[in-house]
C-alpha cells in the first residue's frame, strides 16, 4: 500500500497553490485558479449531499476535456463517491449500458451527447455540463435543490470559501474511487475497478521522476476519460501545482500545433498515432527526396539534416518541452528508430487501464529503442511466462501497487485476468532483459503459420503503414497465408490523381518492398484494398475481431 493518502494529496495541493492557475479551457480562454477550483468542488459537494449521494455511490461523467469535467471528477472522489468516466466517443448504446451496469445514481453529460441517448433507459437525475443545468429527473425536488444551491453555499460558508474550508472525505487508499470501462478490440466492455492506491502509485511515482514542477505548463489533449490522460495530464498535474490547459477540441495536427505553440508545455503526453503522422506527412517527404537520400549517406551531412529536422519539429511543438512521453500503444518501429537517430527527446512507456495505467517507463536519456521502459522500481513487478524470458517471448504478467481490484460485477472476468498465484495477465507477449520490457504484440492477435511460426501482425502492419498511399492496414491469416487488408490514403490519392489501376500497381510494389525486409514466414502473399476505414475503439485501436 502506498503510504501517501491519495485524496489528501489534493487537500494539500489546493491549499498550497491557492492563487495559482490550475486549469484553462483552451477554446473558451477560461481559467480557474486552484482556489476557484476548490470552491466549485465545494459547491458540488453540497449538491451531492442534498441529492442524498452517499459514500461509494457511483456518478457517471460523459464529456470532452473541460474545466467542468475536472471539477466533477475531483468533487466525486473527494466526496467519497466513485466516478465513472465515460469516453464521449463511445456509442450511445454503450453509454446507456455503462450507466446502467455501473449503478450510477447521477449522470453529468454534454447536451449534444444527451440528445443521442435513449432517455427511457436512464432513470436517474441527469445534469448538463458545463453549466450544471438539470436535463432529466423523475424527482420534482431535484430542480428545487439546483435552484437553491447558491443560497445553500452562502449558508454553509457565510464568510466566503477559504483554503481553511477544504476538508475532504476520509477515503482509504484501498477503496475503489473510479470505474473505468474499457472498449477493446475484443468487443467486450468491462468496468475496471481502480482504487485510490492504484492512482497513488502512478502519481507518487511521477513525482519521484520529476516529470513536472510547480507552476509549469501542461497541454491536456489526450481524453481524460481514458486512464492514461487522466492519470498524468490531470491527476498528476493537479497534485504538482501545474497549470493545465485543456484542449477540448479535436486534436487535428493543425489544432494541436497551434495549441502547443501557444501553451508551450514543459512535458508532452502523447499517443503513437500523432508522431507517426508527423513522420509520414512531414518528415518522409523530405528524407525520401533523392538528393537528401544521397546526402544522408555522408555522415557529416546526415548529422546536419537530422539536426535541422529536429530543430524544426521541436519549434512546431512549442519549443519548451523537456520530453515527449508516448504511450497507449506500440510506436511504429521505423518512426521510433528515426526519432532516436536524430536524438529527439522522447520515451515510450507501457501500461494498461487495469494498472491505472503505468507498468514501465524510462526517461528519454535512458530509453532503449524497441523497449517500453523499465518496470517501475518499488511499485510494480513483472515476469515473462516463458522458459527463457530474455529470449523467448511469453505473456507479460505483473503485480504491484498499480494493479486493479478487479472488474465491476464480473467475478468470472476478474478470475480469468489473474494467474493462480495472483499475477495480472496483460495479454501482451514480450521479453524482459533485466527490468526492461520489450513487447512483441498482443497474444490474441498472434497468428500461427502452417510451419508453426508465431507471427505478430502489428510488426508487419507498422512497416506497411509507412509505404506509399497506405493509411492503415490489418494483416490476417487465410488458408495459412498472410493477407494484408489495406485502407488507402484517400487524400494522398486525390492530391496525386492516382487511378484505381495505378493504385493496384503501387500496392504490388509495396508488397514486394515489404517482403524484402521480412522473414520467409512473415511474407505477405496478397494486399487486399478495402473501401472503408477499419472500425475502431475510442482509443483508435482497430477492432480486429471484425476482420479476422
PANU-964860 format. One line per 3 residues: number of its first residue (from 1); for each residue x negated, y negated, z of C-alpha. Coordinates in Angstrom, 1 decimal, padded with zeros to 4 digits, always signed. Layout:
// residues N
NUM = X,Y,Z | ...
END
This chain:
// residues 548
1 = +000.0,+000.0,+000.0 | -001.3,-003.5,-000.9 | -002.0,-005.5,+002.3
4 = -000.7,-008.8,+000.9 | +003.1,-009.0,+001.1 | +004.3,-009.9,-002.4
7 = +007.2,-012.2,-001.5 | +005.0,-014.2,+000.9 | +002.7,-015.0,-002.0
10 = +005.4,-017.3,-003.3 | +006.2,-018.9,+000.1 | +002.5,-019.8,+000.3
13 = +002.2,-020.9,-003.4 | +005.3,-023.1,-003.4 | +004.2,-024.9,-000.2
16 = +000.6,-025.3,-001.2 | +001.3,-026.5,-004.7 | +004.5,-028.5,-003.9
19 = +003.8,-031.6,-006.0 | +002.1,-029.8,-008.9 | +003.8,-028.9,-012.2
22 = +005.0,-025.3,-012.2 | +007.0,-024.6,-015.4 | +007.7,-026.7,-018.5
25 = +010.2,-025.9,-021.2 | +008.2,-026.4,-024.4 | +011.3,-027.1,-026.6
28 = +013.0,-029.4,-024.2 | +009.9,-031.0,-022.6 | +011.5,-030.5,-019.2
31 = +009.1,-029.9,-016.3 | +009.7,-028.6,-012.7 | +007.1,-029.0,-010.0
34 = +006.6,-026.2,-007.5 | +008.7,-028.1,-005.0 | +011.6,-028.7,-007.5
37 = +011.5,-025.0,-008.5 | +011.7,-024.1,-004.8 | +014.7,-026.4,-004.4
40 = +016.5,-024.8,-007.3 | +015.8,-021.4,-005.8 | +017.3,-022.5,-002.5
43 = +020.5,-023.6,-004.4 | +020.8,-020.2,-006.0 | +020.3,-018.5,-002.6
46 = +023.3,-020.4,-001.4 | +025.3,-019.3,-004.4 | +024.3,-015.7,-003.8
49 = +025.3,-015.9,-000.2 | +028.7,-017.5,-000.9 | +029.4,-014.8,-003.5
52 = +028.7,-012.1,-001.0 | +025.5,-010.8,-002.5 | +023.6,-008.6,-000.1
55 = +020.0,-007.3,+000.1 | +019.4,-004.7,-002.5 | +022.3,-005.8,-004.8
58 = +021.5,-005.9,-008.5 | +021.6,-009.1,-010.6 | +021.3,-008.9,-014.4
61 = +019.4,-011.7,-016.3 | +019.6,-011.9,-020.1 | +017.8,-014.7,-022.0
64 = +014.7,-016.1,-023.6 | +011.8,-017.6,-021.6 | +013.1,-020.7,-019.9
67 = +012.8,-022.5,-016.6 | +016.3,-021.3,-015.6 | +015.1,-017.7,-016.2
70 = +012.2,-018.4,-013.9 | +014.5,-019.8,-011.2 | +016.8,-016.8,-011.3
73 = +014.1,-014.2,-011.3 | +012.4,-015.8,-008.3 | +015.7,-016.6,-006.5
76 = +016.8,-012.9,-006.8 | +013.6,-011.3,-005.4 | +013.0,-013.9,-002.7
79 = +016.7,-013.4,-001.6 | +016.1,-009.7,-001.2 | +018.2,-008.6,-004.2
82 = +017.0,-006.6,-007.2 | +016.5,-008.3,-010.6 | +017.5,-006.5,-013.8
85 = +015.8,-008.5,-016.6 | +017.2,-007.5,-020.0 | +015.4,-008.4,-023.2
88 = +017.5,-010.8,-025.3 | +016.6,-008.7,-028.4 | +018.5,-005.6,-027.1
91 = +021.6,-004.7,-028.9 | +024.9,-005.9,-027.3 | +025.8,-002.2,-026.6
94 = +022.5,-001.7,-024.8 | +023.0,-004.8,-022.7 | +026.5,-003.7,-021.7
97 = +025.2,-000.2,-020.8 | +022.4,-001.6,-018.7 | +024.7,-004.0,-016.8
100 = +027.0,-001.1,-016.0 | +024.3,+001.5,-015.3 | +022.3,-000.8,-013.0
103 = +025.4,-001.5,-010.9 | +024.8,-005.2,-011.3 | +027.0,-007.5,-009.2
106 = +026.3,-010.7,-011.1 | +025.2,-011.4,-014.7 | +023.4,-014.5,-016.0
109 = +023.2,-014.8,-019.8 | +022.8,-017.3,-022.6 | +026.2,-018.2,-024.0
112 = +025.2,-017.2,-027.6 | +024.5,-013.7,-026.3 | +027.6,-013.6,-024.2
115 = +029.7,-014.2,-027.3 | +028.5,-010.9,-028.7 | +029.3,-008.8,-025.7
118 = +032.4,-006.8,-025.1 | +034.0,-008.7,-022.2 | +036.2,-005.8,-021.3
121 = +033.2,-003.7,-020.2 | +031.9,-006.4,-017.8 | +033.9,-006.7,-014.6
124 = +031.6,-008.8,-012.5 | +031.1,-012.6,-012.5 | +029.1,-013.9,-015.4
127 = +027.2,-017.2,-015.5 | +025.8,-019.1,-018.4 | +022.1,-020.1,-018.4
130 = +020.5,-022.6,-018.4 | +023.4,-024.6,-017.0 | +024.8,-022.1,-014.5
133 = +028.4,-022.6,-015.5 | +030.9,-019.8,-015.0 | +031.7,-017.8,-018.1
136 = +033.8,-015.0,-016.7 | +035.2,-013.8,-013.4 | +038.2,-011.8,-012.2
139 = +037.9,-013.6,-008.8 | +039.5,-017.1,-008.6 | +037.3,-018.2,-005.7
142 = +034.1,-017.9,-007.8 | +034.9,-021.2,-009.6 | +035.6,-022.9,-006.3
145 = +032.2,-021.8,-005.0 | +030.5,-023.2,-008.0 | +032.3,-026.5,-007.7
148 = +031.4,-026.8,-004.0 | +027.7,-025.9,-004.4 | +026.4,-029.5,-004.3
151 = +028.3,-030.1,-001.0 | +027.0,-026.8,+000.4 | +023.5,-027.8,-000.4
154 = +023.8,-031.1,+001.4 | +025.4,-029.5,+004.4 | +022.6,-026.9,+004.7
157 = +019.8,-029.4,+004.0 | +021.1,-032.8,+005.4 | +017.5,-034.2,+005.4
160 = +016.8,-033.0,+001.9 | +015.0,-029.9,+001.0 | +011.3,-029.9,+002.0
163 = +008.5,-027.4,+001.9 | +009.2,-026.5,+005.6 | +012.6,-025.2,+004.5
166 = +011.0,-022.4,+002.4 | +011.8,-019.2,+004.2 | +012.3,-016.1,+002.1
169 = +013.8,-012.7,+002.9 | +011.7,-010.1,+004.6 | +011.0,-007.7,+001.8
172 = +008.5,-004.9,+002.4 | +006.1,-004.1,-000.4 | +007.6,-000.6,-000.5
175 = +011.0,-002.0,-001.6 | +012.4,-002.0,-005.1 | +012.7,-005.6,-006.4
178 = +013.1,-005.0,-010.1 | +014.7,-002.5,-012.5 | +013.2,-002.9,-016.0
181 = +014.9,-001.0,-018.7 | +012.8,+000.4,-021.5 | +013.9,+000.7,-025.1
184 = +011.3,+003.0,-026.5 | +010.5,+004.8,-029.7 | +012.4,+007.9,-028.5
187 = +015.7,+006.1,-028.4 | +016.5,+006.7,-024.7 | +016.6,+003.8,-022.3
190 = +015.5,+004.3,-018.7 | +015.6,+001.9,-015.7 | +012.1,+001.7,-014.3
193 = +012.3,+001.0,-010.6 | +009.4,-001.4,-009.7 | +008.5,-002.1,-006.1
196 = +007.1,-005.3,-004.7 | +003.9,-003.3,-004.2 | +003.7,-002.5,-007.9
199 = +003.8,-006.2,-008.8 | +001.5,-007.0,-005.8 | -001.1,-004.5,-007.2
202 = -001.1,-006.3,-010.6 | -001.0,-009.9,-009.2 | -003.6,-009.5,-006.5
205 = -006.0,-007.7,-008.9 | -005.6,-010.6,-011.4 | -006.6,-012.9,-008.6
208 = -009.8,-010.9,-008.0 | -010.6,-011.1,-011.7 | -010.3,-015.0,-011.6
211 = -008.2,-014.9,-014.8 | -006.7,-018.3,-014.0 | -007.4,-021.1,-011.5
214 = -005.2,-023.5,-009.6 | -004.0,-026.4,-011.8 | -004.9,-024.7,-015.1
217 = -002.5,-024.4,-018.1 | -000.8,-021.3,-019.5 | +001.5,-020.8,-022.5
220 = +004.0,-018.0,-022.0 | +005.1,-016.8,-025.4 | +005.5,-013.1,-024.6
223 = +009.0,-012.2,-023.4 | +009.0,-012.5,-019.6 | +011.8,-009.9,-019.6
226 = +009.1,-007.4,-020.5 | +006.9,-006.5,-017.7 | +003.6,-007.5,-019.4
229 = +004.7,-011.1,-019.9 | +006.5,-011.1,-016.6 | +003.5,-009.9,-014.5
232 = +000.8,-012.2,-015.9 | +002.3,-015.2,-017.8 | +004.9,-015.7,-015.0
235 = +004.3,-013.9,-011.6 | +000.5,-014.2,-011.5 | +000.5,-017.7,-012.9
238 = +003.1,-018.8,-010.3 | +001.2,-017.3,-007.4 | -002.0,-019.1,-008.5
241 = -000.7,-022.7,-008.8 | -000.9,-022.6,-012.6 | +001.2,-024.8,-014.9
244 = +003.1,-022.5,-017.3 | +004.7,-023.8,-020.5 | +007.5,-021.5,-021.6
247 = +007.6,-021.4,-025.4 | +011.3,-020.5,-025.6 | +011.3,-020.4,-029.4
250 = +010.5,-017.6,-031.9 | +006.7,-017.3,-031.8 | +006.1,-017.6,-035.6
253 = +002.5,-018.2,-036.5 | +003.1,-021.9,-037.0 | +005.2,-022.4,-033.8
256 = +002.5,-020.6,-031.9 | -000.4,-022.6,-033.3 | +001.4,-025.9,-032.7
259 = +002.2,-025.0,-029.1 | -001.3,-023.6,-028.4 | -002.9,-026.8,-029.8
262 = -000.6,-028.9,-027.7 | -000.8,-027.0,-024.4 | -004.5,-025.9,-024.7
265 = -004.1,-023.0,-022.4 | -007.1,-021.6,-020.5 | -006.0,-017.9,-020.9
268 = -004.0,-016.4,-023.7 | -002.0,-013.2,-023.2 | -001.1,-011.7,-026.5
271 = +000.0,-008.5,-028.3 | -001.9,-007.0,-031.2 | +000.6,-008.0,-033.9
274 = -000.3,-011.7,-033.6 | -004.1,-011.2,-034.1 | -003.5,-008.5,-036.8
277 = -001.5,-011.1,-038.8 | -004.2,-013.7,-038.3 | -006.8,-011.3,-039.6
280 = -004.8,-010.1,-042.6 | -003.4,-013.5,-043.6 | -006.2,-015.9,-042.7
283 = -009.4,-014.0,-042.4 | -009.3,-011.2,-045.0 | -008.6,-013.6,-047.9
286 = -011.9,-015.3,-047.1 | -014.2,-012.4,-046.5 | -012.8,-010.4,-049.4
289 = -014.0,-013.0,-051.9 | -016.8,-011.5,-054.0 | -019.2,-014.4,-053.2
292 = -018.5,-014.1,-049.5 | -018.9,-010.4,-049.5 | -022.3,-010.8,-051.2
295 = -023.3,-013.5,-048.7 | -022.4,-011.3,-045.7 | -024.9,-008.7,-046.8
298 = -027.6,-011.2,-045.9 | -027.9,-011.3,-042.0 | -028.6,-015.0,-041.7
301 = -025.6,-015.9,-044.0 | -023.4,-013.3,-042.3 | -024.1,-014.9,-038.9
304 = -023.3,-018.4,-040.3 | -020.0,-017.2,-041.9 | -018.8,-015.4,-038.8
307 = -019.7,-018.4,-036.7 | -017.7,-020.7,-038.9 | -014.6,-018.4,-038.9
310 = -014.8,-018.0,-035.1 | -015.1,-021.8,-034.6 | -012.0,-022.4,-036.8
313 = -010.0,-019.7,-035.1 | -010.8,-021.0,-031.6 | -009.8,-024.5,-032.6
316 = -006.5,-023.3,-034.1 | -005.7,-021.5,-030.8 | -006.2,-024.7,-028.7
319 = -009.9,-024.6,-028.2 | -009.7,-024.4,-024.4 | -009.3,-020.8,-023.5
322 = -011.9,-018.5,-021.8 | -010.4,-015.3,-023.0 | -007.7,-013.6,-025.0
325 = -006.2,-010.5,-023.4 | -004.5,-008.2,-025.8 | -002.1,-005.5,-024.6
328 = +001.3,-003.9,-025.2 | +000.0,-001.6,-028.0 | -003.3,-000.5,-029.6
331 = -005.2,-003.1,-031.6 | -005.9,-002.2,-035.2 | -009.4,-000.7,-035.3
334 = -010.6,-002.8,-038.3 | -009.4,-006.0,-036.7 | -011.0,-005.1,-033.4
337 = -014.3,-004.4,-035.0 | -014.4,-007.7,-036.9 | -013.4,-009.8,-033.8
340 = -016.1,-008.0,-031.8 | -018.7,-008.6,-034.5 | -018.1,-012.3,-034.6
343 = -018.2,-012.4,-030.7 | -014.7,-013.7,-030.3 | -013.8,-013.7,-026.5
346 = -011.2,-011.1,-026.4 | -010.4,-007.9,-024.4 | -007.9,-005.1,-024.8
349 = -006.1,-003.8,-021.7 | -003.9,-000.8,-021.2 | -000.7,-000.4,-019.3
352 = +002.9,+000.7,-019.4 | +006.2,-000.5,-017.9 | +006.0,+002.3,-015.3
355 = +002.9,+000.7,-013.9 | +004.1,-002.9,-013.9 | +002.1,-002.8,-016.2
358 = -001.7,-002.6,-015.8 | -003.8,+000.6,-015.7 | -007.2,-000.5,-017.2
361 = -008.9,-003.7,-018.2 | -012.4,-005.2,-018.8 | -013.4,-008.9,-019.1
364 = -014.3,-009.7,-022.6 | -018.0,-009.8,-021.8 | -017.8,-006.1,-020.6
367 = -015.4,-005.0,-023.3 | -016.5,-001.9,-025.3 | -014.9,-001.6,-028.8
370 = -012.3,+001.2,-029.3 | -011.8,+001.3,-025.5 | -008.9,-000.2,-023.5
373 = -010.9,-001.2,-020.5 | -011.9,+000.4,-017.2 | -009.4,+001.9,-014.7
376 = -008.5,-000.8,-012.1 | -011.0,-000.3,-009.2 | -009.4,+000.3,-005.9
379 = -005.9,+000.0,-007.4 | -005.5,+002.9,-009.9 | -006.9,+006.3,-010.7
382 = -006.8,+008.1,-014.0 | -007.6,+011.6,-015.2 | -007.5,+013.4,-018.6
385 = -005.6,+016.7,-018.9 | -008.4,+018.3,-020.9 | -011.2,+020.8,-020.3
388 = -013.7,+018.2,-021.4 | -012.3,+014.7,-020.5 | -015.2,+012.8,-022.1
391 = -015.0,+014.6,-025.4 | -011.7,+016.5,-025.9 | -008.5,+014.3,-025.9
394 = -005.9,+015.1,-023.4 | -003.0,+013.3,-021.7 | -003.9,+010.3,-019.7
397 = -002.4,+010.7,-016.2 | -002.5,+008.0,-013.5 | -001.7,+007.4,-009.9
400 = -002.1,+004.4,-007.6 | -000.6,+001.2,-006.3 | +001.0,+000.1,-009.6
403 = +002.9,+003.3,-010.3 | +006.7,+003.0,-010.3 | +009.1,+004.5,-007.7
406 = +011.0,+006.4,-010.5 | +013.8,+005.9,-012.9 | +017.1,+004.5,-011.5
409 = +019.8,+007.1,-011.1 | +017.8,+009.6,-013.2 | +016.1,+012.2,-011.0
412 = +015.6,+014.5,-013.9 | +013.6,+012.0,-015.9 | +011.7,+011.0,-012.8
415 = +010.7,+014.6,-012.1 | +009.7,+015.1,-015.7 | +007.5,+011.9,-015.6
418 = +005.2,+013.3,-012.9 | +003.0,+016.3,-012.6 | +003.5,+018.8,-009.8
421 = +000.7,+017.1,-007.8 | +002.1,+013.6,-008.2 | +000.3,+012.0,-011.2
424 = +002.3,+009.9,-013.7 | +002.2,+011.4,-017.2 | +001.6,+008.4,-019.5
427 = +002.4,+010.3,-022.8 | -000.8,+008.9,-024.3 | -003.7,+011.0,-025.4
430 = -007.2,+009.9,-024.8 | -010.7,+010.5,-023.3 | -012.4,+008.8,-020.3
433 = -016.1,+008.1,-020.2 | -017.0,+007.1,-016.6 | -014.0,+004.9,-015.7
436 = -013.4,+003.6,-019.2 | -010.4,+004.8,-021.2 | -010.3,+005.4,-025.0
439 = -006.8,+006.1,-026.3 | -006.3,+008.3,-029.4 | -002.5,+008.0,-029.7
442 = +000.9,+009.0,-028.4 | +001.3,+012.7,-027.7 | +004.8,+012.7,-029.0
445 = +003.7,+011.2,-032.3 | +000.8,+013.6,-032.8 | +001.0,+015.7,-035.9
448 = -000.2,+019.3,-036.2 | -001.5,+020.1,-039.7 | -001.5,+023.5,-041.4
451 = -005.1,+024.2,-040.4 | -004.3,+023.4,-036.7 | -005.9,+020.0,-036.6
454 = -004.4,+017.2,-034.5 | -003.7,+014.0,-036.4 | -002.8,+010.7,-034.7
457 = -000.7,+008.8,-037.3 | -001.4,+005.4,-035.6 | -005.0,+005.7,-036.6
460 = -004.2,+006.2,-040.3 | -001.5,+003.5,-040.2 | -003.8,+000.9,-038.8
463 = -006.2,+001.4,-041.7 | -003.4,+001.5,-044.3 | -001.7,-001.7,-042.9
466 = -004.8,-003.7,-043.8 | -004.7,-002.7,-047.5 | -003.1,-004.9,-050.2
469 = +000.6,-005.5,-050.1 | +001.3,-003.2,-047.1 | +003.5,-004.9,-044.5
472 = +003.9,-001.8,-042.3 | +003.8,+002.0,-042.5 | +004.8,+005.2,-040.9
475 = +002.8,+008.5,-041.5 | +004.9,+011.7,-041.3 | +004.3,+015.4,-041.9
478 = +006.2,+017.0,-044.7 | +005.6,+020.7,-045.6 | +002.3,+020.3,-043.8
481 = +001.2,+017.4,-046.0 | +000.8,+013.9,-044.8 | +003.1,+011.3,-046.4
484 = +002.8,+007.6,-045.8 | +006.1,+005.7,-045.9 | +005.3,+002.0,-046.7
487 = +007.4,-001.1,-046.5 | +005.6,-003.6,-048.8 | +004.7,-007.2,-048.1
490 = +007.6,-008.8,-049.9 | +006.4,-012.4,-049.5 | +003.0,-011.5,-051.0
493 = +004.6,-009.6,-053.9 | +006.8,-012.6,-054.7 | +003.9,-015.0,-054.5
496 = +001.7,-012.9,-056.7 | +004.5,-011.9,-059.1 | +003.8,-008.2,-058.7
499 = +006.2,-006.0,-060.6 | +007.5,-002.7,-059.3 | +005.4,-000.8,-061.8
502 = +002.3,-002.7,-060.8 | +003.1,-002.1,-057.1 | +003.2,+001.7,-057.6
505 = -000.3,+001.5,-059.2 | -001.6,-000.6,-056.3 | -000.3,+001.8,-053.8
508 = -002.0,+004.7,-055.6 | -005.3,+002.7,-055.4 | -004.5,+002.1,-051.7
511 = -004.1,+005.8,-051.1 | -007.5,+006.5,-052.8 | -009.2,+003.8,-050.7
514 = -007.6,+005.1,-047.5 | -008.6,+008.7,-048.1 | -012.2,+007.8,-048.7
517 = -012.7,+007.0,-045.1 | -010.6,+009.9,-043.8 | -011.4,+013.4,-042.8
520 = -010.0,+016.1,-045.0 | -007.2,+016.9,-042.6 | -006.3,+013.2,-042.4
523 = -005.9,+012.6,-046.1 | -002.6,+011.2,-047.3 | -001.1,+013.1,-050.2
526 = +001.5,+010.5,-051.1 | +002.6,+006.9,-050.5 | +006.4,+006.5,-050.5
529 = +007.8,+003.0,-050.8 | +010.9,+002.1,-048.6 | +013.4,-000.7,-049.3
532 = +013.9,-002.0,-045.8 | +011.8,-002.8,-042.8 | +011.4,+000.0,-040.3
535 = +013.8,-000.2,-037.3 | +012.0,-001.3,-034.2 | +012.4,-001.7,-030.5
538 = +012.4,-005.2,-029.0 | +008.7,-004.7,-028.3 | +008.3,-004.4,-032.1
541 = +007.3,-000.7,-032.0 | +008.7,+001.3,-034.8 | +011.4,+003.8,-033.8
544 = +009.5,+006.8,-035.2 | +012.2,+009.3,-034.3 | +014.3,+007.9,-037.1
547 = +011.8,+008.7,-039.7 | +010.2,+012.0,-038.6
END
